[in-house]
Amino acid sequence: MLAYRRITSDLCLELVSPYSVEAVYRLVEENRKYLSEYLTWVEKTTSSEQVLENTKKALTSFSERKSIDYLVIEKDEVIGRISIWLVDENTCTYEIGYWIIEQKKNLGIITSCVREVMDVGIEYLNAEKYEITCIVENIGSNRIAQKNGFSLEGTKRNAIRVNNKVYNMNQYGLLKEEYERHRTIAST
């Protein structure tokens, strides 16, 4: 099923919806300092109405088969978000982005969610390549890409400004056949 993906008995992905807007906004507010360190959208998110607009855009993009945005839910509580979106139609390349609340970082949750989203990409989107782009200093995000078998394809210098600081960005890539080999090895 596309709208709901069970990862473990306690962890699942659920398609974003207008009904989750308040919970997501509350998480952003409670984790604003932590999330704003590396994410540009956090400082611009100042109301639940903005989260609702983002959710509407995500659902429109979903209806056009260009992206899928999920809530990350643990024990019936929203703890983050993960998305996959089309970046190159000709090569069937999709980028994956994610965030999780500070209390749940470094527990392997997003690493598992990335694997699940890549499965969705193969099942439903005909994905041939995945990309993850993250700030060089964001060690956790870089480790998620590495743990999932992504290769560092390059570093873009002075690529993004977050809170008046300019950062370099690492670009990771993983081909479908590499993912399938990595998934087989990881499950044995």
Phi, psi and omega per residue, in radians:
M1 nan 2.392 -3.063
L2 -1.420 -0.690 -3.030
A3 -1.323 -0.332 -3.097
Y4 -2.493 2.202 -3.116
R5 -2.251 2.044 3.094
R6 -1.507 2.198 3.135
I7 -1.761 -0.853 3.032
T8 -2.403 -3.110 3.133
S9 -1.123 -0.443 -3.117
D10 -1.840 -0.189 -2.964
L11 -2.195 2.319 3.103
C12 -2.599 2.903 3.024
L13 -2.009 2.404 3.132
E14 -2.343 2.326 3.132
L15 -0.926 2.383 3.112
V16 -1.051 2.673 3.103
S17 -2.684 2.841 3.090
P18 -1.035 -0.396 -3.107
Y19 -1.272 -0.255 -3.118
S20 -1.757 -0.009 -3.019
V21 -0.985 -0.860 -3.097
E22 -1.095 -0.719 3.130
A23 -1.125 -0.726 3.129
V24 -1.151 -0.806 3.139
Y25 -1.072 -0.710 3.106
R26 -1.054 -0.725 3.102
L27 -1.102 -0.748 3.119
V28 -1.068 -0.792 3.136
E29 -1.077 -0.803 -3.095
E30 -1.200 -0.413 -3.067
N31 -2.082 0.339 -3.040
R32 -0.941 -0.859 -3.102
K33 -1.057 -0.845 -3.133
Y34 -1.090 -0.878 -3.079
L35 -1.181 -0.590 -3.054
S36 -1.306 -0.145 3.131
E37 -1.060 -0.685 -3.070
Y38 -2.218 -0.053 -3.053
L39 -1.970 2.145 -3.058
T40 -1.225 -0.535 -3.020
W41 -1.307 -0.321 -3.018
V42 -1.109 -0.830 -3.095
E43 -1.166 -0.388 3.121
K44 -1.495 -0.212 -3.107
T45 -1.598 1.715 -3.038
T46 -2.056 0.052 3.120
S47 -2.746 2.793 3.081
S48 -1.181 -0.418 3.093
E49 -1.117 -0.626 3.094
Q50 -1.186 -0.657 3.074
V51 -1.132 -0.708 3.098
L52 -1.070 -0.777 3.119
E53 -1.081 -0.736 3.085
N54 -1.079 -0.708 3.130
T55 -1.140 -0.732 3.101
K56 -1.069 -0.767 3.117
K57 -1.103 -0.706 3.122
A58 -1.094 -0.736 -3.132
L59 -1.239 -0.578 3.042
T60 -1.134 -0.811 3.107
S61 -1.075 -0.661 3.076
F62 -1.081 -0.761 -3.124
S63 -1.149 -0.417 3.095
E64 -1.590 0.075 -3.140
R65 1.062 0.629 -3.140
K66 -1.904 -0.267 3.124
S67 -2.829 2.848 3.019
I68 -2.419 2.182 -3.141
D69 -2.032 2.182 -3.107
Y70 -2.044 2.626 2.868
L71 -1.491 2.486 3.000
V72 -1.685 2.108 -3.043
I73 -2.155 2.232 3.066
E74 -2.133 2.185 -3.137
K75 0.854 0.840 3.083
D76 1.178 0.233 3.099
E77 -2.040 2.290 3.059
V78 -1.206 2.249 -3.128
I79 -2.207 -0.024 3.132
G80 3.027 -2.946 3.116
R81 -2.493 2.655 3.049
I82 -2.504 2.451 -3.079
S83 -2.383 2.688 3.010
I84 -2.314 2.291 -3.097
W85 -2.482 2.615 -3.119
L86 -1.237 2.214 3.066
V87 -1.983 -0.374 3.103
D88 -2.616 1.869 -3.101
E89 -1.148 -0.621 -3.097
N90 -1.155 -0.577 -3.124
T91 -1.881 0.090 -3.106
C92 0.911 0.826 3.140
T93 -1.696 2.305 -3.138
Y94 -2.166 2.438 3.053
E95 -1.738 2.589 3.120
I96 -2.064 2.302 3.076
G97 -2.302 2.686 -3.035
Y98 -2.783 2.792 2.950
W99 -2.665 2.710 3.139
I100 -2.532 2.667 3.140
I101 -1.155 2.693 -3.055
E102 -1.011 -0.696 -3.101
Q103 -1.055 -0.404 -3.064
K104 -1.894 0.117 -3.124
K105 -1.246 2.742 3.070
N106 1.089 0.458 3.117
L107 -1.938 0.047 3.141
G108 1.469 0.073 -3.082
I109 -1.143 -0.911 -3.105
I110 -1.196 -0.575 3.067
T111 -0.988 -0.791 3.100
S112 -1.161 -0.682 -3.139
C113 -1.150 -0.674 3.097
V114 -1.064 -0.766 3.093
R115 -1.009 -0.766 -3.126
E116 -1.134 -0.731 3.139
V117 -1.144 -0.620 3.080
M118 -1.168 -0.639 3.036
D119 -1.061 -0.743 3.089
V120 -1.058 -0.751 3.131
G121 -1.027 -0.696 3.115
I122 -1.275 -0.806 -3.095
E123 -1.115 -0.771 -2.938
Y124 -1.991 -0.415 -2.993
L125 -1.964 -0.070 -3.108
N126 1.049 0.637 -3.119
A127 -1.125 2.366 3.086
E128 -1.924 -0.380 3.129
K129 -2.623 2.544 3.069
Y130 -2.074 2.581 3.058
E131 -2.306 2.534 2.984
I132 -2.275 2.240 3.109
T133 -2.047 2.230 -3.124
C134 -2.576 2.690 3.116
I135 -1.094 2.371 -3.083
V136 -0.923 -0.749 -3.098
E137 -1.289 -0.197 3.132
N138 -1.425 1.405 -3.028
I139 -0.998 -0.757 -3.115
G140 -1.046 -0.786 -3.125
S141 -1.183 -0.684 3.078
N142 -1.087 -0.723 3.139
R143 -1.128 -0.630 3.106
I144 -1.042 -0.814 3.108
A145 -1.067 -0.825 -3.108
Q146 -1.094 -0.775 -3.138
K147 -1.107 -0.458 3.122
N148 -1.608 0.187 3.031
G149 1.514 0.160 3.129
F150 -1.239 2.581 3.057
S151 -1.807 2.442 3.053
L152 -1.252 2.068 -3.107
E153 -1.688 -0.274 3.108
G154 2.833 2.996 3.109
T155 -2.203 2.162 3.100
K156 -1.616 2.142 -3.079
R157 -1.452 2.565 -3.127
N158 0.783 0.900 -2.972
A159 -1.573 -0.433 -3.037
I160 -2.656 2.550 3.066
R161 -1.986 2.170 3.087
V162 -2.261 2.154 3.141
N163 0.887 0.836 3.096
N164 1.110 0.328 3.039
K165 -2.092 2.351 -3.134
V166 -1.667 2.325 -3.094
Y167 -2.140 2.699 2.924
N168 -1.504 2.652 -3.131
M169 -2.109 2.309 2.991
N170 -1.490 2.408 3.090
Q171 -1.956 2.030 3.101
Y172 -1.875 2.583 3.089
G173 -2.412 2.674 3.103
L174 -2.595 2.128 3.090
L175 -1.394 2.706 -3.115
K176 -0.931 -0.828 -3.102
E177 -1.179 -0.538 3.065
E178 -1.203 -0.704 3.112
Y179 -1.099 -0.790 -3.127
E180 -1.070 -0.695 3.073
R181 -1.144 -0.801 -3.138
H182 -1.094 -0.729 -3.136
R183 -1.096 -0.725 3.127
T184 -1.114 -0.799 -3.137
I185 -1.123 -0.763 -3.099
A186 -1.134 -0.514 -3.089
S187 -1.524 -0.120 3.135
T188 -1.672 nan nan
